[in-house]
């Protein structure tokens, strides 16, 4: 295009020198046509290049998509290959340990149900024994007031020895029962803690069994350790629970005595209140 411009300039100069105006007009017209033709060709070339770039971009996008899919498939295959496959012997052993852990869990649940039942009984009895104390304090206060305030009143005086004896008796029997119930109640708390700990270990063991199938046989040893520790904790809980159970009959006898003495105290106290109204 630069050569054409140069040629036009030379010819224009020559025409000016020769003063041939018609020839100059003709020459300029041809130059303009030539310029427009080259411009159209350049635009067409640019359009083709843009279309070619679009095609190449589309090809690049498609290639990226194919690469992504290919990489995803490769990763999935790598994960599958990296996951260890247990041998038939290992799987059989693991299945046996699963069954053992499940049986221990059932045993723990049964023991916990029995422990909780007795725990509730002891807790209720302790609460009722402690509630007696408020009545004993009130009866003792009224007894001391009656003894000081009504000398010569034979009706009141005659009831006081019975009330005094009833107060002393309830204090003793109630104290014995409370001490016994507290001792076994605290022992039962330890039983519950050991049983709950064993249950947690079994839960971990079953989780490690599943992990062994996913990540490797290494987790089996952790499972074995947790099962063993769970058995020890459960055995400790069962042994202590038997001792608590062996004391239950004595506790119930002591509770019955305290209840009987408390009923005697209520009768003696009501007798005092009755004669004071006269």
Phi, psi and omega in degrees: 000325178296323178295319179298316179299317180297318180297317180299317180299318180296313181295322179299318179297319181294321180294321179296322180294320181275350179062032178266089184293319181297318179294325179296317178299317180297320180294318179294322178298315179295323179295320179296317178299319180297319180296316180296321180297316180293324177297316178299319180296321180294318178297319178297321179295317178299319179298318179295319180296319178297317178299320180295319179297318178300317180297317180296320178298317179297320178297319180297317179298315179298320179296318178299316179299316180297322180294320179299312179298318181296318179294321178297315179298321180295318179297316180299319179293323179295319179297315180297321180289328182284338179287122184290141176261124178286145174286167180299323180293316179296317180296320179296317179296318181295320178297320177296320178292324176300315180296319179297315179297320180295322178293319178297320179299316178299318180296318178298316181298319178296314180296319180296324178297317179292318179299314182296324179296313180289324177302315179296321179297312181295319180297317179294316180297318178299319179297317181291321178295321179291327179293337178296331187300320181298320180291320179298318180297318179294317180297320180292322178295316180292325177298312180296323178294317181294322181292328180274328193264344186232060177292141179090350177274101186297324181298316179290316182301323182291332181277338187297318180300321180294319179292320179299315180294319181297320179297313180297319182295315180295319179302315181292309184293322179294317180299316180299316181294316181297317179299313180297315180294320179298318181299312181286330179294317178291323176298321181292330175297320178293322177300313180299317181297317180294319180293319178294323178296317177299320179296320178296321178295320179293322177298318178295320180299317179294326176293321179291332175297314178295322180293326179297324179288335182266319191243346178142158185290351178305323184290345180297322180296321176298320178298315180299316180298316181293322177297316180297314179294325177295319178296320179295316180294319179294319179298319177297317180296318181295319180296316180292325181293324178298321178295320177297316180299323181293339180267351185298318181299317178297319179298318182293325176295316179296323179294318179298320178295317179297320178296317180295316179295324180293322177297320177297322178296317180298320179296314180296322180291318178296326177296320178296315180298324182293316182286334179291336180281343184282000000 
